[in-house]
Amino acid sequence: MPRRIPLSPQAQAVLSAMPSRRNVLRGSLAAGAFAVAGGALAACGTKGTNGNATGAQSEGPRCTTQDLSATERKVLFSNWPEYIDEDEKNAEIRPTLVAFKAKTGIDVEYTADINDNNDFYGKIRQQLAACQTINRDIVVFTDWMAATFIRNGFAQKFSPDKVATFAKNLAPSLRGRQFDPNTEYAAPWQSGLTGIGVNTGVTKEVRTVDELLTRPDLKGKVTFLTEMHDTMGFMLLSIGKDPGNFTAADFDAALEKLKGGVSSGQIRRFTGNDYVQDLAKGDIAACIAWSGDVIQLGFDNPKIKLITPDEGMMLWSDNMLIPVTATHASNAQALIDYYYDPKVAAELAAYVNYVCPVAGAQEAMKDIDPELAENPLIFPDAAMQAKTKIFMPLTEAQEKEYQGKFQAAIGA
Amino acid sequence: MAALLPTASAGGAVSAEVPVEPPAGMRRRRWIPYALLAPGMLWLAVFFVYPVVQLFMASLWNPAGSIETGYVFDWSWSNYADAWEMFHVQFLRSLWYALITTVICLALGYPLAYAIAIKGGRWKNLMLVGVIAPFFTSYLVRTYSWKAILSDSGPVVDFLKWAHLLGPDGRLLATEFAVIAGLVYNFLPFMVLPLYASLDKLDVRLLEAARDLYHGPVRSFLRVTLPLSLPGVVAGTLLTFIPSAGDYVNANLLGGPNTQMIGSVIQSRFLVVNDYPIASALSVMLMVTILVLVTVYVSTAGTDEVV
């Protein structure tokens, strides 16, 4: 099975300092708040990026972009780090992309330069608003940021005839999501579950969010995520509300509960995916965690497990989107369609261990690794699916209000 | 500016009584200082003055706006009150941590710089390299390594538990101690280098003279060494205090939710919440506060008067 070779602790410490898939050390890697803000402010002035001041689904900028796909056989793909299959000997060789080139003749220029939804969106927003090229044909954003991207009119629609495999094989649970009701802008690259990661070498099993917040033996040994949608999704579940449909009052009630955990010292820290090292070392006993991370930790230490809390789990996706100014839209759609071939999807899932959004990939996985094919954290079964919730899409104003409150509650 | 202009040149002996045209060579050279200044000034204007003005303007935008709908500039001074109301805890905490960091850095850095400068001998350069070498790795990686050092199962915690200085459930990570330790470690070289620079210039014969005049070691330190090294102390404390007050990496990596500093708040307001007015107001407040503190400090600790 194509798995990463275990590293020495020193090498791992160095790697962990580098941005990894969901590193939420936003600013420290982004040249600092001042630099970023300076650029944003200078260009932003007081004019909004959204021509449509209501903030509703807008038509966005009417950019006319020529599709050069027929003459330039390439596609520029920006993704998150450690999010694609890599050859064991040479990380620059990505087997599924090599096979794509062989099949279609299209060259994929792949860059793993997305470390953070906000950072990356901030970087490309101005150019897209001005209809300028961002030199990318596919970008990958998490649901809530994909919603913003689409709302601002920055995404190109797929042509149904070019993404037939995608239309056929997209998992039913990911069709018609609220931010993309006709499934015509966003194609999930990978999905993931947010659950409770536990190091059973340090503590006994944890079943509920309430235990995380109250059990005396876990005091100061629990971390939550800085990602609001994940942490607050859990808090909403724990007060019996649906993260897919909640009110401002529900949010406030859930936040109060979280604040209790902060002030009592029960919650040690809020983290990006640097919880991975802490959980492995045993500095923390339990945490809110992303499925792919915990599965990979489990390979090295079987005592580390992802638990489905009684309240349920959060399901999110990272979505491939074609920016309006992309000049290789047809090639991009060919690539998207390619990854919805169950065999290719299984190959990818076997490497990254996130939830596979492609129907039929489970069958294909049986040939690669039967054990992974049975793993409900990669291929959620019906029981698992019934327990997952998707965070509801927020308007810009809600996003700002909720993020503001949440960030203040976690100390920042 | 006048002082920068060339007053003497090949034809500099022009007498004052005869207001003749300056020789052509001198006139041509008059613009040279300005030309030399221009790149720096332009750099400052574009990359400092303009962003600061923008930042200040943004701090007065109406907070009801957003990136998508646009912001209206309407002198919303209330942003400052709101920012203070929401984040004075982190604001004061940052200044407090920065102060402690500076004091500890001075206490650790002074003897170190003294030893290198005065007693270093032929090891001087090697010792200086020792101070600077950690800078060859990234700030972030060095801070991560502190996570390993202070980790719950690490040697420091084990030792402290063994010595009963920490309770059985005690920990260092995600506490004030870890944040300040990280700050001290990361900013210590900024203290040591200016101190070294001024102590290295110290004429040891002055110390001999002080001894000849019946000053003991303590008095000769207080009356000779310390005053002469004061420029280094002032420079070092400024170089330590200013960046540590605005730092957020240490608080983010080594601290917990109750030890966050104002840098983290500004960072998350700008990049996560997208609340530009409040974030800008906080930035301006931090800048002005540090400017005022530094001005007061430099004028009272002015190296000329303190002897």
Interface residues (C-beta under 8 A of the other chain):
Chain A: P9 A13 V14 S16 A17 L25 R26 G27 S28 L29 A30 G32 A33 F34 V36 A37 G38 A40 L41 A42 C44 T46 K47 G48 T49 N50 A53 G55 D116 N118 D119 G122 R125 R151 N152 K219 G220 M228 V262 S263 G265 I267 R268 R269 F270 D274 Q277 K281 G282 D283 E396 A397 E399 K400 Q403 G404 Q407 A408 I410 G411 A412
Chain B: Y50 P51 Q54 L55 M57 A58 W61 G65 S66 I67 E68 T69 G70 Y71 V72 F73 M86 F87 Q90 S138 L140 V141 Y144 S145 K147 A148 S151 D152 S153 D169 R171 L173 A174 Y248 V249 N252 L253 G255 G256 P257 N258 T259 Q260 G263 S264 V265 I266 Q267 S268 R269 F270 L271 V272 V273 N274 D275 Y276 A279 S280 S283
